[in-house]
Amino acid sequence: MAKPISRRLHGAADYSYAAAIVAAPRLFGFQDDSTAVRTCQVMGAGVLLATLLTRAEWGAVRVIPFRTHLAADFGAGLLAMGAPWLFGFSGNARARTAFLAFGATSVLASRLTQPEEMP
């Protein structure tokens, strides 16, 4: 199967994704759930850090191989989908739905991105 997302596009999407995760509590109306808000902050910071450290055109420090970045995206996506139950905010439908969407997005992006390393 051809993978439609290039490394360059993946990086641009990662920066936007990190910002969207941090903004999600206000955007989706769960800013009163401190655990879900904190989880968004940690997750957004983690995505940003991984993006900055990835060996790609858009990485600032370029120490993490791109394939490792994709594997981390996959794992982070699974963790995001489990976060509402793992961290106790599954009763908040808005937060739960947001985290399921974050997770699915991360898993799909990791599987649909061309895994070529930067020369």
N, C-alpha and C positions, 0 to 999 in steps of 0.2 A: 504494500500500500504506500502510495506517495504521501509524504508528510507536507502539508501546505504551509506550515509556519517556519519561516527562516530564523536563523540565529539573531539577525539584526532586528526583525520584527518582535521576536520573543523578548528581547531586552527592552524595547520601547514599551511593550505591554507590561513588563514587570514593574517599571517605575510607576505607571498608571495604576496598576493593581495594588501596589503598596499604599498609595495615596487613597484609593477607594476603600481599602480595608480600614484604615484609620478613620476615615470620614463616615463609615457605615453606621455607627450608632446614631448619629444625628440624621443621616439620610433616610434610614429605615425605621427610626422611632424607638430605639431601645437604649437611649442614652441614660436611662435611670437604672439600668442593670449593671452595677459596677463590675461584676465578674466578666460579663460579656464585653464591656468596654475595655477593661484591662487586657482581655484576651485579644481583642482587635489591635490594641496598641502594641502588644508583644509580637503578634503575628505580622503586622505591617512593618515593624522595625526589623524583624527577621528576614522578611522578603527583601527589604531595601538593603540590608547588610549583605545578604547572599548575592544580590545583583551587583552591588559595588565591588565585591570580591571575585567575581567570575571572570575567567580568562576569555573575554569577548570584546568586541569593539566598544561596547557601552560600559564595561567594567572599569572602575577607577584604579584598583590595585592589581587585579588580574592574577590571582593565585589559585582559584578553584577551577579545575577543568570543567568545560561546558557540560560534558556528560554527567559529571557529579552534580552539577547544578540541576540538571533535569531530574536526576534520581531524588534529589532533595525536594524538588517541586512535587514529585509524585508522593513522597512520604508526608510532606507538609499538607498536601491535599487530603490524604487519608486522616491525618490528625485533625484537620479542620472539620471534617465531616463528623468525627467523633467528639469534638470539643464540647458541644452542648451537654452531652451525657457525662463526659469525663469531668467537667468542671461545674456541673450542677445548674445549668441554666436552660435545660431542655424544655422547661415549662413556659419559657418565653418564646412564643411562636415566631415573632419577628426576628429575634436573634438566632433561633434555631434555623429558620429558613435561610437567613443570610450566610450562616456558616456552612450549611449544606451546599449553597451556591458557590461560596468561596472554594470549598473543597473540590467540587465537581469541576470548576474552572481550572484549578491548579492541576488536577489529575489529567484532564483533557489536554491542557496546554503542554504538559510534559510528554504525553503520548503522541501529540500531533506536530511536534517541533522536530525539524531536521537536526540530528545530533552531531553534525560535523564540528570538529574542533577548529579553533582559530589557528592559522599557521604561525 
